[in-house]
Every structure is written in structure tokens, then in C-alpha cells.
Amino acid sequence: MKASKLLLGLLLSCAALAANAQIIIKFSHVVAADTPKGKASEFFAKRAGELTKGRVKVEVYPNSQLYKDKEEMEALQLGAVQMLAPSLAKFGPLGVKEFEVFDFPFLFDNTAELHRITQGPIGAALMAKLDAKGVKGLAYWDNGFKSFSANTPLKTVADYKGKKFRIQSSKVLEEQIRALGGIPQMMAFSEVYQALQTGVVDGTENPISNLYTQKMNEVQKHLTITDHGYLGYAVIANKKFWDGLPADVRGQLEQAVKEATLLANKIAQEENDAALAAVRKSGKTTVYIPTKEERLALKKALAPVHIKMADRVGKELLQSIYKETGFDPSKL
């Protein structure tokens, strides 16, 4: 009897220790620590520790330190990392191609239009589609609107013809480059600088903060502020891991994600503005602002992408976004 009580006491002690054991979360991403995503990730790690009183420790790994962007999704699904913040284009190859709707050119004119989607029922419905892939969608983080760069000026639609542009893995982005007469080249983000430097690709599209923090302006002579597409991220977790967290810890982490999201979206435009000023100051890249007529010509050239790729993401989804934003490619 006495031995049984001792055993029971030992088991209870072990259970208590396990319940209070520190939870380690590996949070991997592919961009620099001083980008909006990098800063928001570090802020999340800090707040997670504070809100859980040290019960959770978040280890952030920027710049593809653990996995290249082609590998990180599989690592999450296998549980090798617990959290990621991949670009929304990553979910097409995962089998949730509806997320490629965010790749449609000129879909949003400003962040107010964008946030009506990402922070509303449409964005929530898209996140729910990740559950079946073993992925828990937690939040959308802005990076900003993309601009084209190359080693030759990009002023007219004809200037894009025949040039090789690096893109993320997205059928919509492939069609976007083809609509401009360019050649789409998919490659990992970590490989872009060298590809630009060696001429493997001629140009790329990025929010300015990505272009500057990755030093792409050192190997791109021309930057045209087109703001033609959106680059955002989804903060995601391994669903089994997330659902298995103690309810109180999960709630605290959800609060940390919420606070980090406010920060990420607040600083995205600030960081891009600062990066653009730095690019100009460096003197290595000529920055061009299209005229109203040149921008309209680019919009018209890319309008067929909406028609051709509508079935890929779902016409109903696309129409529901048009209704919110007021965009109508058929009127261009």
C-alpha cells in the first residue's frame, strides 16, 4: 500500500512537471530580421514569453537559417518547426490554390481595400481551407505592394518583353509575366540576389523593403514603382501542435499573434517608405514613377490575367473581392 502511494505521488509529480515544462516553438521565415515580417516575428516571440510568463519560448530563425522556402512548408507539416509566416503564394503548391487570388495584378488600390478582405469573412474562410492540410491559419501580415526592377528601364509595356523575371511559385504570377511578354522564372527567395548578380534572371518584383534588405538594389539598375501586386504573409502553425496546446497557453499565444499583427501591418508601409528613400540615397538604382498613362497601360496589359486565371481561384471568390474593392478589369 505504501509503495502504491509512493508510485502515485511520483506519477503526479511527473505530471505536474510535464504540465509546467517550457514549450519551445521554432518560428522559421525566409526574409531578413529587419524587414516588417522579421520585426513582427521577434515582437511575437517577446510577447509570447511575457504573456505566458516564460512558459513558452519562441525561437525565431530568419533568412532561411533552417529551411529554404521550398522546404519550410513540408517541415511545418512534419512538425520539424511549429510556426511559419510564408507568403500567400505558398499555398497554391500546397493544394489551396484559392490563395493565389492575392497574386492577381492591381486587385487592390490601397491597404484599406486589402484589409476589408484579409481582416473580414473572406480572409477567414480562406484560412479555414488550410485545416485539411494540417495547417492552422492564425493571421495575415502585410509586407506591401510590389514593384518591378530590372537592369534596363521599365517605362512601357514593351520594356518587359523578353526579360526573365524571378517570381514565386504561382500560376497567376506566371501568367502575369507572360501577359507582359516576359519569361517567368521561379526560384527560392534566398537565391534571388545571386541570380540577379549573375544574369540568370534580368529582374524581379518585390516590396521595396525586401529589395533593399536583400541588397537587390546593388544588382538592379532600375526600379519602377508600379505597386501592381500585393505581397503578404500568413502566420501559420502545425495544426496538431497548436490544437494540442493547453487552452490557456493557446489563448495567450493568440493574443501575442494579434498584437504582432497590428505591429506588422503598421510598420509595413513605414518600412517600405524608408527602404525607398535608402535605395534612392544609395545612388545605385534609378527610381522611376510611371505617369498616369503608363500605369493605365500596364493595368490594361494585365487585365486579361484576371479573366484567364479566374477558374483557378474560383470565379465566385474573385467576384466577391471585386464587390468589396470596386475593381472591374472588364472596364479597363
NUGU-686685 format. One record per residue: residue number from 1; residue in three letters; x, y, z of N, C-alpha, C in turn. Coordinates in pm, whole numbers, plus 50000, padded with zeros to 5 digits. Example, Ala and Ser with C-alpha at 12.3 -4.5 7.8 and 13.67 -1.06 7.14 Angstrom:
<recs>
REC    i   aa     nx     ny     nz    cax    cay    caz     cx     cy     cz
REC    1  ALA  51319  49431  50780  51230  49550  50780  51320  49670  50780
REC    2  SER  51285  49775  50708  51367  49894  50714  51290  50003  50787
</recs>
This chain:
<recs>
REC    i   aa     nx     ny     nz    cax    cay    caz     cx     cy     cz
REC    1  MET  50083  49880  50000  50000  50000  50000  50087  50126  50000
REC    2  LYS  50189  50122  50089  50280  50236  50098  50354  50258  49967
REC    3  ALA  50396  50148  49900  50466  50157  49772  50375  50214  49665
REC    4  SER  50246  50175  49671  50149  50226  49573  50132  50376  49586
REC    5  LYS  50128  50423  49712  50113  50566  49735  50236  50643  49685
REC    6  LEU  50353  50582  49707  50476  50646  49660  50478  50655  49508
REC    7  LEU  50434  50547  49444  50429  50545  49298  50331  50648  49245
REC    8  LEU  50214  50656  49313  50112  50753  49272  50166  50895  49288
REC    9  GLY  50236  50918  49399  50294  51051  49422  50397  51086  49318
REC   10  LEU  50479  50988  49279  50580  51010  49176  50516  51043  49042
REC   11  LEU  50410  50970  49008  50340  50993  48882  50276  51132  48879
REC   12  LEU  50218  51171  48992  50156  51303  49000  50262  51414  48988
REC   13  SER  50377  51390  49049  50486  51487  49041  50536  51501  48899
REC   14  CYS  50550  51388  48830  50595  51390  48689  50494  51463  48601
REC   15  ALA  50366  51439  48628  50261  51505  48550  50265  51655  48572
REC   16  ALA  50289  51696  48698  50297  51838  48728  50416  51902  48658
REC   17  LEU  50530  51831  48658  50648  51882  48591  50625  51896  48441
REC   18  ALA  50559  51794  48383  50530  51796  48239  50438  51913  48205
REC   19  ALA  50338  51936  48294  50242  52043  48270  50310  52180  48272
REC   20  ASN  50415  52191  48354  50485  52319  48369  50611  52329  48283
REC   21  ALA  50639  52224  48204  50759  52224  48120  50750  52336  48017
REC   22  GLN  50863  52397  47989  50865  52505  47891  50836  52451  47751
REC   23  ILE  50752  52522  47679  50714  52485  47543  50803  52563  47446
REC   24  ILE  50873  52491  47363  50962  52554  47264  50891  52559  47129
REC   25  ILE  50885  52678  47070  50827  52695  46938  50935  52747  46843
REC   26  LYS  50963  52670  46740  51054  52715  46636  50973  52788  46529
REC   27  PHE  51007  52914  46507  50937  53000  46412  51037  53035  46302
REC   28  SER  51015  52979  46183  51109  52997  46072  51051  53088  45965
REC   29  HIS  51135  53172  45907  51092  53250  45791  51213  53279  45703
REC   30  VAL  51186  53331  45581  51293  53337  45480  51351  53475  45456
REC   31  VAL  51298  53578  45523  51347  53713  45496  51435  53762  45610
REC   32  ALA  51491  53881  45593  51583  53936  45692  51511  53977  45820
REC   33  ALA  51586  53983  45929  51529  54018  46059  51482  54162  46064
REC   34  ASP  51537  54249  45978  51500  54390  45983  51391  54428  45884
REC   35  THR  51319  54330  45830  51201  54354  45747  51078  54362  45837
REC   36  PRO  50962  54408  45784  50840  54407  45865  50809  54269  45924
REC   37  LYS  50821  54165  45844  50795  54031  45895  50896  53991  46000
REC   38  GLY  51023  54023  45977  51125  53989  46074  51102  54057  46207
REC   39  LYS  51068  54186  46204  51044  54260  46327  50919  54210  46399
REC   40  ALA  50814  54180  46323  50691  54129  46384  50714  53992  46447
REC   41  SER  50796  53909  46384  50826  53776  46439  50899  53788  46572
REC   42  GLU  50995  53878  46579  51068  53899  46705  50977  53955  46813
REC   43  PHE  50887  54044  46774  50792  54101  46869  50700  53991  46923
REC   44  PHE  50653  53903  46832  50568  53792  46875  50641  53704  46976
REC   45  ALA  50768  53674  46948  50846  53590  47039  50855  53654  47177
REC   46  LYS  50879  53784  47179  50889  53857  47306  50757  53854  47382
REC   47  ARG  50648  53884  47312  50517  53889  47378  50470  53750  47421
REC   48  ALA  50504  53648  47343  50467  53512  47382  50532  53475  47515
REC   49  GLY  50659  53511  47530  50728  53485  47657  50667  53562  47772
REC   50  GLU  50632  53688  47747  50574  53772  47853  50435  53726  47894
REC   51  LEU  50350  53701  47796  50212  53665  47826  50200  53528  47892
REC   52  THR  50292  53437  47859  50289  53303  47919  50379  53293  48041
REC   53  LYS  50440  53409  48077  50531  53414  48192  50645  53311  48180
REC   54  GLY  50699  53303  48060  50812  53216  48035  50778  53072  48006
REC   55  ARG  50651  53040  48009  50611  52901  47983  50637  52862  47837
REC   56  VAL  50633  52963  47748  50661  52940  47607  50784  53019  47567
REC   57  LYS  50874  52954  47496  50990  53020  47438  50983  53005  47287
REC   58  VAL  50979  53118  47219  50974  53117  47072  51113  53146  47018
REC   59  GLU  51165  53055  46939  51295  53072  46875  51271  53111  46729
REC   60  VAL  51314  53231  46691  51291  53281  46555  51416  53258  46470
REC   61  TYR  51394  53201  46351  51503  53171  46258  51477  53243  46126
REC   62  PRO  51537  53363  46106  51517  53438  45980  51611  53391  45870
REC   63  ASN  51593  53451  45753  51688  53432  45641  51713  53287  45603
REC   64  SER  51609  53203  45610  51620  53062  45569  51730  52989  45645
REC   65  GLN  51751  53022  45772  51856  52958  45851  51829  52808  45868
REC   66  LEU  51703  52772  45877  51669  52630  45895  51633  52562  45764
REC   67  TYR  51548  52628  45686  51499  52568  45561  51485  52674  45454
REC   68  LYS  51512  52635  45330  51482  52722  45217  51332  52729  45202
REC   69  ASP  51284  52832  45131  51139  52850  45126  51067  52736  45055
REC   70  LYS  51138  52659  44974  51075  52544  44910  51055  52428  45008
REC   71  GLU  51129  52430  45118  51128  52318  45213  51048  52345  45340
REC   72  GLU  51024  52473  45370  50972  52505  45502  50830  52454  45526
REC   73  MET  50745  52451  45422  50608  52405  45442  50605  52258  45481
REC   74  GLU  50687  52177  45415  50694  52035  45449  50746  52018  45591
REC   75  ALA  50843  52101  45630  50897  52095  45765  50788  52125  45868
REC   76  LEU  50701  52220  45837  50591  52251  45928  50493  52135  45937
REC   77  GLN  50456  52078  45824  50359  51969  45825  50413  51847  45899
REC   78  LEU  50545  51828  45893  50607  51716  45963  50633  51746  46110
REC   79  GLY  50618  51873  46149  50639  51910  46288  50783  51945  46322
REC   80  ALA  50871  51956  46222  51010  51992  46247  51021  52137  46293
REC   81  VAL  50929  52223  46247  50909  52357  46301  50762  52371  46335
REC   82  GLN  50732  52460  46427  50595  52473  46473  50521  52590  46411
REC   83  MET  50595  52693  46367  50531  52810  46309  50610  52863  46191
REC   84  LEU  50538  52919  46096  50597  52984  45979  50518  53112  45949
REC   85  ALA  50574  53194  45861  50500  53308  45807  50529  53317  45658
REC   86  PRO  50486  53218  45580  50517  53216  45436  50433  53315  45359
REC   87  SER  50478  53349  45240  50396  53433  45153  50271  53356  45113
REC   88  LEU  50168  53429  45082  50039  53366  45049  50049  53280  44923
REC   89  ALA  50146  53309  44838  50164  53230  44716  50204  53086  44746
REC   90  LYS  50252  53059  44866  50297  52923  44901  50183  52823  44911
REC   91  PHE  50060  52871  44923  49950  52778  44946  49894  52719  44818
REC   92  GLY  49928  52778  44702  49890  52717  44575  49953  52581  44557
REC   93  PRO  50088  52571  44568  50154  52441  44559  50109  52343  44667
REC   94  LEU  50061  52396  44780  50013  52309  44887  49878  52246  44852
REC   95  GLY  49811  52303  44751  49682  52249  44710  49565  52339  44744
REC   96  VAL  49594  52455  44804  49488  52551  44835  49509  52671  44743
REC   97  LYS  49475  52649  44617  49508  52746  44513  49428  52875  44524
REC   98  GLU  49322  52874  44605  49243  52997  44620  49326  53115  44672
REC   99  PHE  49433  53085  44746  49516  53192  44799  49589  53268  44689
REC  100  GLU  49598  53209  44570  49664  53279  44460  49583  53398  44411
REC  101  VAL  49463  53415  44466  49385  53534  44431  49460  53661  44472
REC  102  PHE  49542  53651  44577  49618  53767  44621  49730  53804  44522
REC  103  ASP  49757  53715  44426  49859  53743  44325  49802  53817  44204
REC  104  PHE  49670  53831  44198  49610  53896  44081  49655  54042  44075
REC  105  PRO  49702  54087  43958  49757  54223  43948  49651  54332  43963
REC  106  PHE  49688  54437  44034  49605  54556  44054  49470  54525  44117
REC  107  LEU  49463  54420  44197  49338  54382  44263  49302  54480  44373
REC  108  PHE  49404  54536  44439  49381  54631  44549  49451  54763  44517
REC  109  ASP  49380  54873  44538  49441  55004  44516  49510  55057  44641
REC  110  ASN  49472  55006  44757  49529  55056  44882  49508  54953  44993
REC  111  THR  49568  54979  45107  49560  54883  45218  49421  54877  45279
REC  112  ALA  49343  54985  45269  49206  54982  45322  49124  54877  45249
REC  113  GLU  49135  54873  45116  49066  54772  45037  49116  54632  45073
REC  114  LEU  49247  54621  45084  49308  54493  45117  49258  54439  45251
REC  115  HIS  49256  54525  45353  49218  54480  45486  49070  54443  45498
REC  116  ARG  48988  54495  45408  48849  54450  45408  48840  54303  45372
REC  117  ILE  48940  54254  45301  48944  54113  45265  49019  54031  45371
REC  118  THR  49142  54070  45403  49223  53988  45495  49168  53988  45637
REC  119  GLN  49102  54095  45677  49050  54104  45814  48900  54079  45822
REC  120  GLY  48843  54035  45711  48700  54010  45707  48666  53863  45684
REC  121  PRO  48540  53834  45655  48495  53695  45638  48561  53622  45521
REC  122  ILE  48596  53692  45415  48661  53626  45302  48798  53573  45344
REC  123  GLY  48874  53655  45414  49005  53612  45462  48996  53496  45560
REC  124  ALA  48896  53500  45648  48877  53392  45746  48840  53261  45677
REC  125  ALA  48755  53270  45575  48714  53149  45502  48833  53086  45429
REC  126  LEU  48922  53169  45377  49041  53117  45312  49131  53046  45412
REC  127  MET  49152  53105  45528  49235  53043  45631  49181  52906  45671
REC  128  ALA  49050  52894  45679  48988  52768  45721  49018  52654  45624
REC  129  LYS  49047  52688  45499  49078  52586  45399  49211  52516  45425
REC  130  LEU  49296  52576  45512  49426  52517  45542  49417  52401  45640
REC  131  ASP  49307  52393  45714  49292  52290  45818  49315  52150  45762
REC  132  ALA  49260  52125  45645  49269  51991  45585  49412  51954  45549
REC  133  LYS  49502  52051  45543  49643  52025  45511  49729  52014  45637
REC  134  GLY  49662  52011  45753  49738  52002  45878  49800  52134  45919
REC  135  VAL  49744  52243  45868  49798  52376  45892  49691  52462  45958
REC  136  LYS  49729  52534  46062  49638  52626  46130  49671  52769  46091
REC  137  GLY  49578  52837  46024  49598  52976  45986  49565  53069  46101
REC  138  LEU  49656  53160  46133  49640  53245  46251  49620  53393  46217
REC  139  ALA  49687  53444  46116  49677  53587  46085  49740  53617  45950
REC  140  TYR  49702  53732  45895  49765  53785  45774  49857  53900  45815
REC  141  TRP  49978  53899  45764  50072  54010  45787  50105  54075  45655
REC  142  ASP  50094  54206  45650  50130  54281  45529  50281  54289  45514
REC  143  ASN  50325  54290  45388  50460  54337  45358  50451  54461  45270
REC  144  GLY  50355  54462  45181  50336  54581  45100  50309  54547  44955
REC  145  PHE  50302  54651  44874  50275  54634  44732  50407  54626  44656
REC  146  LYS  50407  54542  44553  50529  54510  44480  50555  54607  44364
REC  147  SER  50684  54623  44335  50727  54700  44219  50827  54617  44138
REC  148  PHE  50836  54647  44010  50927  54575  43922  51065  54641  43920
REC  149  SER  51168  54559  43911  51304  54609  43893  51371  54529  43781
REC  150  ALA  51473  54591  43722  51549  54525  43614  51677  54605  43592
REC  151  ASN  51761  54557  43503  51884  54629  43471  51869  54722  43352
REC  152  THR  51749  54729  43299  51716  54825  43194  51587  54896  43236
REC  153  PRO  51560  55015  43186  51439  55089  43227  51311  55013  43196
REC  154  LEU  51212  55026  43284  51081  54965  43265  50977  55077  43269
REC  155  LYS  50953  55138  43154  50859  55250  43146  50733  55213  43069
REC  156  THR  50750  55141  42961  50635  55098  42881  50620  54947  42890
REC  157  VAL  50505  54898  42849  50480  54753  42849  50582  54682  42763
REC  158  ALA  50623  54743  42654  50720  54682  42563  50854  54657  42630
REC  159  ASP  50885  54734  42735  51013  54719  42803  51026  54587  42879
REC  160  TYR  50914  54521  42904  50916  54394  42978  50939  54275  42886
REC  161  LYS  50919  54295  42758  50923  54184  42662  51059  54117  42658
REC  162  GLY  51056  53984  42668  51177  53903  42655  51264  53896  42778
REC  163  LYS  51229  53969  42882  51311  53967  43004  51268  53856  43098
REC  164  LYS  51368  53800  43167  51342  53692  43263  51320  53753  43402
REC  165  PHE  51202  53730  43458  51167  53784  43588  51151  53672  43690
REC  166  ARG  51219  53689  43803  51202  53593  43912  51065  53614  43976
REC  167  ILE  50995  53504  43998  50867  53508  44068  50862  53396  44170
REC  168  GLN  50766  53407  44260  50736  53295  44350  50658  53190  44271
REC  169  SER  50646  53072  44331  50571  52965  44267  50422  52997  44270
REC  170  SER  50371  53041  44156  50230  53080  44145  50192  53081  43998
REC  171  LYS  50087  53008  43964  50040  53005  43826  49992  53144  43783
REC  172  VAL  49934  53217  43878  49886  53352  43846  50003  53443  43814
REC  173  LEU  50111  53434  43892  50228  53518  43866  50297  53478  43736
REC  174  GLU  50295  53349  43705  50349  53305  43574  50273  53375  43461
REC  175  GLU  50141  53373  43470  50058  53434  43367  50077  53585  43363
REC  176  GLN  50100  53645  43478  50124  53789  43484  50246  53828  43401
REC  177  ILE  50356  53754  43420  50479  53786  43346  50460  53758  43197
REC  178  ARG  50393  53651  43164  50369  53620  43022  50283  53727  42956
REC  179  ALA  50186  53781  43031  50099  53885  42975  50179  54010  42939
REC  180  LEU  50292  54030  43004  50379  54143  42975  50484  54111  42869
REC  181  GLY  50484  53985  42822  50582  53943  42723  50713  53898  42785
REC  182  GLY  50715  53884  42918  50836  53840  42986  50840  53690  43003
REC  183  ILE  50948  53643  43066  50969  53499  43089  50974  53475  43240
REC  184  PRO  50874  53406  43295  50874  53382  43440  50977  53279  43481
REC  185  GLN  51047  53307  43591  51149  53216  43643  51122  53197  43794
REC  186  MET  51078  53080  43831  51051  53052  43972  51181  53011  44042
REC  187  MET  51207  53070  44158  51324  53029  44237  51306  53073  44380
REC  188  ALA  51381  53010  44470  51375  53042  44612  51421  53185  44636
REC  189  PHE  51361  53250  44734  51393  53389  44765  51541  53406  44800
REC  190  SER  51595  53306  44869  51735  53314  44912  51833  53308  44796
REC  191  GLU  51786  53268  44677  51873  53255  44560  51867  53375  44466
REC  192  VAL  51777  53471  44497  51748  53578  44401  51866  53672  44381
REC  193  TYR  51932  53714  44487  52042  53809  44474  52148  53756  44376
REC  194  GLN  52190  53632  44397  52294  53575  44311  52244  53561  44167
REC  195  ALA  52117  53525  44153  52061  53510  44019  52059  53643  43945
REC  196  LEU  52028  53750  44016  52031  53883  43956  52174  53926  43925
REC  197  GLN  52264  53895  44017  52405  53934  44003  52470  53867  43884
REC  198  THR  52434  53741  43860  52498  53663  43754  52420  53667  43622
REC  199  GLY  52304  53730  43623  52226  53741  43500  52140  53620  43470
REC  200  VAL  52124  53531  43567  52034  53417  43547  51892  53468  43525
REC  201  VAL  51858  53576  43596  51733  53647  43571  51766  53794  43550
REC  202  ASP  51677  53864  43478  51700  54005  43448  51637  54099  43549
REC  203  GLY  51530  54052  43613  51459  54140  43703  51374  54062  43800
REC  204  THR  51299  54137  43881  51215  54073  43981  51104  54168  44022
REC  205  GLU  51017  54122  44111  50911  54206  44168  50915  54187  44319
REC  206  ASN  50914  54297  44391  50923  54292  44536  50868  54418  44600
REC  207  PRO  50817  54410  44722  50802  54532  44801  50942  54591  44821
REC  208  ILE  50952  54719  44836  51083  54784  44840  51165  54739  44961
REC  209  SER  51098  54709  45072  51172  54665  45191  51246  54534  45165
REC  210  ASN  51185  54443  45090  51254  54318  45055  51370  54345  44960
REC  211  LEU  51346  54430  44861  51451  54460  44764  51573  54520  44834
REC  212  TYR  51548  54611  44929  51659  54680  44993  51730  54593  45097
REC  213  THR  51656  54523  45182  51720  54444  45287  51797  54325  45230
REC  214  GLN  51757  54279  45111  51829  54171  45045  51937  54225  44951
REC  215  LYS  51955  54357  44951  52059  54425  44872  52042  54404  44721
REC  216  MET  51918  54379  44678  51895  54361  44535  51919  54490  44458
REC  217  ASN  51906  54604  44526  51932  54731  44459  52078  54743  44414
REC  218  GLU  52165  54662  44471  52306  54664  44430  52326  54597  44293
REC  219  VAL  52228  54513  44256  52240  54439  44130  52120  54464  44038
REC  220  GLN  52047  54573  44062  51936  54615  43976  51950  54765  43952
REC  221  LYS  51969  54801  43828  51995  54942  43796  51869  55027  43790
REC  222  HIS  51754  54962  43771  51631  55037  43754  51517  54977  43838
REC  223  LEU  51439  55065  43899  51324  55028  43980  51207  55115  43940
REC  224  THR  51097  55052  43901  50977  55126  43863  50869  55102  43968
REC  225  ILE  50819  55209  44027  50720  55197  44135  50583  55171  44073
REC  226  THR  50553  55045  44053  50428  55004  43989  50317  54972  44088
REC  227  ASP  50352  54927  44208  50251  54887  44309  50144  54798  44246
REC  228  HIS  50189  54707  44162  50096  54628  44081  50038  54507  44153
REC  229  GLY  50104  54463  44258  50057  54342  44326  50088  54347  44473
REC  230  TYR  50020  54264  44547  50035  54262  44692  50122  54143  44734
REC  231  LEU  50210  54168  44831  50284  54059  44893  50251  54059  45042
REC  232  GLY  50187  53953  45084  50154  53938  45225  50190  53799  45273
REC  233  TYR  50181  53781  45400  50217  53654  45462  50102  53601  45546
REC  234  ALA  50101  53473  45567  50007  53411  45660  50087  53354  45775
REC  235  VAL  50055  53395  45895  50116  53333  46012  50042  53202  46035
REC  236  ILE  50118  53092  46032  50056  52960  46040  50130  52872  46141
REC  237  ALA  50061  52769  46187  50120  52675  46281  50086  52533  46239
REC  238  ASN  50165  52439  46286  50130  52299  46271  50001  52276  46349
REC  239  LYS  49896  52233  46281  49763  52226  46343  49758  52131  46462
REC  240  LYS  49820  52017  46450  49820  51920  46560  49889  51979  46683
REC  241  PHE  50001  52048  46661  50072  52111  46771  49986  52220  46834
REC  242  TRP  49929  52306  46751  49851  52420  46802  49729  52373  46880
REC  243  ASP  49657  52277  46823  49537  52227  46890  49570  52152  47017
REC  244  GLY  49693  52100  47026  49733  52024  47144  49785  52109  47258
REC  245  LEU  49799  52239  47237  49845  52328  47344  49740  52339  47454
REC  246  PRO  49782  52359  47579  49684  52388  47684  49602  52511  47645
REC  247  ALA  49474  52508  47678  49384  52614  47633  49431  52753  47676
REC  248  ASP  49483  52765  47798  49526  52896  47845  49648  52946  47766
REC  249  VAL  49740  52854  47738  49858  52891  47660  49819  52930  47518
REC  250  ARG  49729  52855  47459  49685  52885  47323  49621  53024  47318
REC  251  GLY  49542  53056  47415  49480  53188  47422  49582  53300  47434
REC  252  GLN  49684  53276  47515  49790  53376  47532  49869  53396  47403
REC  253  LEU  49894  53286  47332  49966  53296  47205  49881  53365  47098
REC  254  GLU  49752  53340  47101  49662  53408  47007  49665  53559  47031
REC  255  GLN  49674  53599  47158  49685  53741  47189  49817  53797  47138
REC  256  ALA  49924  53720  47153  50055  53764  47104  50054  53779  46953
REC  257  VAL  49988  53686  46884  49976  53695  46738  49897  53820  46700
REC  258  LYS  49789  53848  46772  49706  53965  46744  49787  54094  46757
REC  259  GLU  49865  54104  46864  49947  54224  46885  50057  54236  46779
REC  260  ALA  50117  54122  46744  50223  54123  46642  50166  54161  46505
REC  261  THR  50042  54121  46479  49977  54155  46352  49955  54305  46341
REC  262  LEU  49913  54367  46448  49894  54512  46449  50027  54583  46419
REC  263  LEU  50134  54531  46478  50266  54590  46455  50310  54570  46310
REC  264  ALA  50297  54446  46261  50341  54414  46125  50271  54503  46023
REC  265  ASN  50140  54517  46037  50065  54595  45940  50090  54744  45954
REC  266  LYS  50122  54788  46075  50151  54930  46097  50284  54971  46034
REC  267  ILE  50384  54885  46051  50517  54925  46005  50545  54890  45860
REC  268  ALA  50459  54811  45797  50488  54767  45659  50510  54886  45566
REC  269  GLN  50416  54981  45566  50430  55096  45478  50546  55185  45520
REC  270  GLU  50565  55200  45651  50677  55281  45702  50810  55224  45655
REC  271  GLU  50823  55092  45664  50948  55027  45625  50973  55039  45474
REC  272  ASN  50866  55026  45396  50881  55039  45252  50918  55181  45211
REC  273  ASP  50859  55280  45279  50893  55419  45250  51039  55447  45285
REC  274  ALA  51082  55396  45401  51221  55417  45444  51318  55346  45349
REC  275  ALA  51280  55225  45304  51366  55150  45212  51378  55221  45078
REC  276  LEU  51268  55279  45031  51272  55352  44904  51366  55472  44914
REC  277  ALA  51359  55541  45027  51449  55655  45048  51595  55609  45050
REC  278  ALA  51619  55493  45110  51755  55440  45117  51804  55396  44980
REC  279  VAL  51716  55338  44900  51753  55298  44764  51793  55421  44683
REC  280  ARG  51713  55525  44695  51745  55648  44623  51879  55706  44670
REC  281  LYS  51900  55706  44801  52022  55763  44858  52146  55685  44816
REC  282  SER  52131  55555  44797  52247  55472  44760  52303  55510  44624
REC  283  GLY  52217  55562  44537  52263  55605  44404  52292  55491  44308
REC  284  LYS  52263  55368  44349  52294  55253  44263  52177  55217  44171
REC  285  THR  52059  55263  44208  51939  55227  44132  51860  55352  44097
REC  286  THR  51822  55365  43971  51737  55475  43927  51592  55441  43954
REC  287  VAL  51523  55526  44029  51383  55502  44064  51293  55582  43971
REC  288  TYR  51196  55513  43910  51106  55577  43815  50961  55566  43861
REC  289  ILE  50889  55678  43856  50746  55681  43888  50668  55689  43758
REC  290  PRO  50588  55587  43725  50514  55589  43597  50415  55706  43592
REC  291  THR  50392  55754  43473  50287  55855  43454  50150  55786  43467
REC  292  LYS  50047  55865  43477  49911  55811  43486  49881  55724  43364
REC  293  GLU  49926  55770  43247  49901  55696  43123  49980  55566  43118
REC  294  GLU  50104  55568  43164  50187  55447  43166  50131  55344  43264
REC  295  ARG  50082  55390  43378  50023  55298  43475  49896  55234  43420
REC  296  LEU  49814  55314  43352  49691  55262  43292  49724  55159  43185
REC  297  ALA  49828  55184  43106  49868  55089  43001  49911  54957  43063
REC  298  LEU  49981  54963  43178  50022  54841  43247  49901  54766  43300
REC  299  LYS  49804  54839  43355  49681  54777  43404  49607  54705  43291
REC  300  LYS  49597  54773  43176  49527  54713  43062  49598  54587  43014
REC  301  ALA  49731  54590  43013  49807  54474  42967  49788  54354  43060
REC  302  LEU  49762  54383  43188  49750  54275  43286  49605  54235  43315
REC  303  ALA  49509  54310  43263  49368  54277  43286  49330  54136  43238
REC  304  PRO  49384  54089  43124  49349  53952  43079  49388  53843  43178
REC  305  VAL  49483  53869  43267  49521  53770  43368  49401  53735  43455
REC  306  HIS  49320  53834  43487  49202  53812  43570  49104  53716  43503
REC  307  ILE  49086  53735  43374  48991  53650  43300  49046  53509  43284
REC  308  LYS  49173  53501  43245  49233  53370  43217  49248  53285  43341
REC  309  MET  49275  53346  43457  49304  53270  43579  49187  53263  43676
REC  310  ALA  49072  53316  43637  48956  53319  43728  48916  53180  43775
REC  311  ASP  48916  53083  43684  48875  52947  43722  48971  52883  43821
REC  312  ARG  49096  52926  43818  49195  52865  43908  49163  52894  44054
REC  313  VAL  49124  53017  44083  49096  53054  44222  48947  53047  44255
REC  314  GLY  48865  53040  44150  48720  53036  44171  48658  53170  44136
REC  315  LYS  48568  53169  44038  48506  53293  43993  48425  53360  44104
REC  316  GLU  48361  53278  44188  48281  53336  44296  48369  53412  44395
REC  317  LEU  48485  53353  44429  48578  53420  44519  48624  53552  44458
REC  318  LEU  48662  53549  44332  48711  53669  44265  48602  53777  44260
REC  319  GLN  48481  53736  44227  48372  53833  44221  48340  53892  44358
REC  320  SER  48353  53811  44463  48326  53862  44597  48428  53968  44638
REC  321  ILE  48552  53952  44590  48655  54053  44618  48631  54178  44534
REC  322  TYR  48596  54160  44407  48563  54275  44322  48453  54359  44387
REC  323  LYS  48356  54291  44445  48244  54361  44508  48291  54448  44623
REC  324  GLU  48391  54399  44695  48444  54473  44811  48535  54588  44768
REC  325  THR  48611  54566  44661  48712  54665  44623  48667  54760  44512
REC  326  GLY  48567  54718  44436  48520  54801  44326  48601  54786  44198
REC  327  PHE  48694  54690  44197  48778  54671  44078  48700  54595  43971
REC  328  ASP  48713  54637  43846  48646  54571  43735  48739  54569  43614
REC  329  PRO  48812  54455  43594  48909  54450  43483  48844  54464  43345
REC  330  SER  48716  54433  43335  48650  54441  43205  48631  54585  43158
REC  331  LYS  48645  54679  43249  48626  54821  43214  48758  54892  43180
REC  332  LEU  48866  54820  43186  48996  54883  43156  49015  54896  43004
</recs>
